[in-house]
Amino acid sequence: MTQGFHVDIADGIALVTIDRPKANAIDAATSYAMGEAFLGFEHDPAVRVAVVTGAGERFFSAGWDLGAAAGGEAFDSDYGAGGFGGFPDLPGRRTPVIAAVNGMAVGGGFEIAMAADLIVAADHAQFFLPEAGLGILPDAGSVRLPRLLPPHIAREVLFAGRRLSAAEAARFGVVNRVVPLAELLPAAHELAAKVLASAPLSVAAILEIERRTGQLDVLEAMAAIKDYPGYRAAIDSEDAVEGNLSFAEKRDPVWKGR
C-alpha cells in the first residue's frame, strides 16, 4: 500500500487500485503519489497499459477528499505530475489507461474515469458530478463532459447533478463495456490484452495525435501529424517492418517498441 493506493504489475499491465475507505476519496498526497506512479510507468518497459480501479464494490472514487478539505487542504493544492488522480494531465503520456469502474464515480472520480482512454463499468456503477450543488464546480468535468455527451444531457449532469447509470453511459458512448462486477477486472484485462496486441509505438503515436489535434480541423490535423515525433517514430520503426512481415508469414508479431 502506498499513500492510499496499490500497484500490481503483470504481463505488461499495471493495475492501480485506489484503496481509501470508505469511498476511495483522494487527497493531495494520494494524488501526488499516483502521479509519481503513472510517471514511472512511462519509463518502465514492464508496463504498456495501466488499469485504474477502486477497492470494494460501492465506490470507484468519490473524488476529492472533503475530509482533507475540512482539515485545510486547498481546492487548488499540488496534485502532482499528472493532476488530480495521477494521469489525467500527465504531459506527453504514452501509456494508455483503462478505467475499470467498480461502483460510483463521483465528482473527481468521474473526472478520472473520463480522462481514461477506455472505460469498462460494472453494471451497478453510476457517474455523477455534484459540485454545483455544493457551491463549487467540476473543473475537468466542465471541459471534458460536453465533449463526451450530447450538450443538453451534459448540462443536466453538470447543472442539476443528474446521475448516469452504467447502461446510460454505454448508450451515450461514454463507456466501452458494461459487465457484472465479478467480470469487471477480467473484462478490463481482456481489453488491455487487445491493446497489448498492437505495436506500442503505434499506440503512443495515436495518443499524441489525439492530444495535439483536438482543436484543429481535419485538414490542418492531417497536415500536422507527419511532423509529430511519435508519428515518425512509429512509421520508421523496426516494429513497422515486423508488422508487415508477421502478416505475410501468418504469425503473431513480436513487438520491440523500436
C-alpha positions in Angstrom: 0.0 0.0 0.0 1.4 3.4 -0.9 -0.5 6.6 0.0 -4.0 5.1 -0.4 -3.5 3.0 -3.5 -1.5 0.0 -4.6 0.0 -1.2 -7.8 0.3 -4.7 -9.2 2.3 -5.2 -12.5 2.0 -8.4 -14.5 2.1 -9.3 -18.2 2.6 -5.7 -19.4 -0.4 -4.4 -17.3 -0.2 -2.1 -14.3 -3.3 -2.5 -12.1 -3.7 0.7 -9.9 -6.2 0.2 -7.2 -7.4 3.2 -5.2 -7.9 2.0 -1.7 -9.0 4.7 0.8 -12.1 3.5 2.8 -14.9 4.3 2.9 -15.3 6.0 -0.5 -11.9 5.9 -2.2 -11.8 9.7 -2.0 -8.4 11.2 -3.0 -6.4 13.8 -1.1 -3.5 15.7 -2.4 -0.9 13.4 -1.0 -2.5 10.3 -2.6 -2.9 12.1 -6.0 0.7 13.3 -5.9 1.9 9.7 -5.2 -0.3 8.4 -8.0 1.2 10.9 -10.4 4.7 9.6 -9.5 3.5 6.0 -10.2 2.0 6.9 -13.6 5.1 8.9 -14.4 7.1 5.8 -13.6 5.1 3.7 -16.0 6.2 5.9 -18.8 9.8 4.7 -18.3 9.1 1.1 -17.3 9.4 -1.4 -20.1 7.3 -3.8 -18.0 4.3 -1.6 -18.3 2.4 -1.0 -21.6 -1.1 -0.5 -20.3 -2.5 0.8 -17.0 -5.8 -0.2 -15.5 -7.2 2.0 -12.7 -10.0 0.8 -10.4 -11.3 1.2 -6.9 -11.2 -1.2 -3.9 -14.6 -2.7 -2.9 -17.9 -2.8 -4.6 -19.5 0.6 -3.8 -17.1 3.3 -4.9 -14.7 3.7 -7.8 -13.8 7.0 -6.3 -15.8 9.8 -4.6 -13.3 12.3 -5.9 -11.7 15.0 -3.8 -11.4 14.1 -0.1 -13.8 16.5 1.6 -12.4 15.4 4.9 -9.0 16.7 3.9 -10.6 19.9 2.6 -12.3 20.4 6.0 -8.9 19.9 7.5 -7.5 22.8 5.5 -6.4 21.2 2.2 -6.9 23.8 -0.5 -9.0 23.1 -3.6 -6.0 24.1 -5.8 -3.4 22.0 -3.9 -0.5 20.4 -5.8 -2.0 17.2 -7.0 1.3 16.0 -8.7 2.7 15.5 -12.1 -0.5 14.2 -13.7 -3.0 16.4 -12.0 -5.8 15.0 -9.8 -5.8 11.2 -10.0 -2.3 10.8 -11.2 -2.6 10.6 -15.0 -5.3 12.9 -16.5 -2.9 15.9 -17.1 0.3 13.9 -17.4 2.3 15.8 -20.1 3.1 13.6 -23.2 1.6 10.5 -21.7 2.3 7.4 -23.9 0.8 4.7 -21.7 -2.9 4.1 -22.4 -5.2 4.0 -19.3 -8.3 1.8 -18.9 -10.7 2.8 -16.1 -12.4 -0.2 -14.5 -15.3 1.5 -12.7 -16.4 -0.8 -9.9 -19.0 1.5 -8.4 -19.9 5.1 -8.0 -17.7 7.6 -9.9 -18.5 10.8 -8.2 -17.1 14.3 -8.9 -13.4 14.0 -9.3 -13.8 10.2 -9.5 -16.0 10.7 -12.6 -13.4 13.1 -14.0 -10.7 10.5 -13.5 -12.8 8.0 -15.4 -13.5 10.5 -18.2 -9.7 11.1 -18.6 -9.1 7.4 -19.2 -8.6 6.2 -22.8 -11.1 3.3 -22.4 -13.7 2.6 -19.7 -15.2 -0.7 -18.5 -18.0 -0.3 -16.0 -19.7 -2.7 -13.6 -23.4 -2.8 -14.3 -24.3 -1.2 -10.9 -21.9 1.8 -11.5 -23.1 5.3 -11.5 -21.5 8.5 -12.8 -22.3 12.0 -11.5 -20.9 15.4 -10.7 -22.5 17.0 -7.6 -20.1 20.0 -7.4 -22.6 22.7 -8.5 -24.9 21.7 -5.7 -22.0 22.2 -3.2 -21.2 25.7 -4.4 -18.1 24.7 -6.3 -17.6 23.3 -9.8 -16.0 20.4 -11.6 -13.1 21.9 -13.4 -12.2 18.9 -15.7 -15.8 17.8 -15.9 -16.9 21.1 -17.2 -14.4 20.7 -20.0 -14.5 17.0 -20.7 -18.2 16.1 -20.3 -19.6 18.3 -23.1 -17.1 16.6 -25.4 -18.5 13.2 -24.5 -22.2 13.7 -24.1 -24.9 15.5 -26.1 -24.9 19.1 -24.9 -28.2 19.1 -23.2 -27.5 15.9 -21.3 -24.1 17.1 -20.3 -25.6 20.3 -18.9 -28.2 18.4 -16.9 -25.3 16.3 -15.4 -23.3 19.5 -14.7 -26.1 21.9 -13.6 -28.5 19.6 -11.9 -26.5 16.6 -10.7 -28.1 14.0 -13.0 -26.8 10.6 -12.3 -25.9 8.4 -15.3 -26.3 4.6 -14.8 -23.7 2.4 -16.4 -26.3 1.4 -19.1 -27.0 5.1 -19.9 -23.2 5.8 -20.0 -22.8 3.0 -22.5 -25.8 4.2 -24.6 -24.2 7.7 -24.9 -20.8 6.1 -25.8 -19.1 7.2 -22.6 -18.1 3.7 -21.7 -16.8 0.8 -23.8 -18.2 -2.2 -21.9 -20.7 -2.9 -19.1 -20.3 -6.1 -17.3 -21.3 -7.7 -13.9 -19.0 -6.7 -11.1 -17.4 -10.2 -11.0 -16.4 -9.8 -14.6 -15.1 -6.3 -14.3 -11.3 -6.8 -13.9 -11.3 -9.8 -16.4 -13.0 -7.6 -18.9 -10.5 -4.7 -18.3 -7.6 -7.1 -18.7 -9.2 -8.6 -21.8 -9.4 -5.1 -23.3 -5.8 -4.4 -22.2 -4.6 -7.6 -23.9 -6.1 -6.3 -27.2 -4.2 -3.1 -26.7 -1.0 -5.1 -26.0 -1.5 -6.9 -29.3 -0.9 -3.6 -31.1 2.5 -2.0 -31.6 3.5 0.1 -28.6 4.9 2.9 -30.8 1.7 3.0 -32.8 -0.5 3.3 -29.7 1.7 6.0 -28.3 1.6 7.9 -31.6 -2.2 7.7 -31.7 -2.4 9.2 -28.2 -0.1 12.0 -29.3 -2.2 12.7 -32.4 -5.4 12.8 -30.4 -3.8 15.1 -27.8 -2.3 17.6 -30.3 -5.0 17.8 -32.9 -8.1 18.2 -30.7 -8.5 21.9 -31.6 -7.5 21.5 -35.3 -9.8 20.9 -38.2 -9.3 17.7 -40.2 -7.2 19.2 -43.0 -4.9 21.1 -40.5 -4.6 17.9 -38.4 -3.7 15.7 -41.4 -1.0 18.2 -42.5 0.4 18.4 -39.0 0.7 14.8 -37.8 3.5 13.8 -40.1 5.8 16.2 -38.2 5.0 14.7 -34.8 7.8 12.8 -33.2 5.6 9.9 -32.3 4.3 9.5 -35.8 7.8 9.4 -37.3 9.0 7.0 -34.6 6.2 4.6 -35.3 6.3 4.8 -39.1 10.1 4.4 -39.3 10.4 1.7 -36.6 11.5 -1.9 -36.7 8.0 -2.7 -35.5 6.6 -1.3 -38.7 8.7 -3.8 -40.6 7.8 -6.6 -38.2 4.1 -5.9 -38.6 4.2 -6.4 -42.3 6.5 -9.4 -42.1 4.3 -11.1 -39.5 1.2 -10.5 -41.6 2.9 -12.1 -44.6 4.2 -15.0 -42.6 0.8 -15.5 -40.9 2.1 -15.3 -37.4 1.7 -13.0 -34.4 4.1 -10.0 -34.4 6.8 -9.7 -31.8 6.9 -6.1 -30.9 10.2 -4.5 -29.7 9.0 -0.9 -29.2 11.6 0.4 -31.5 
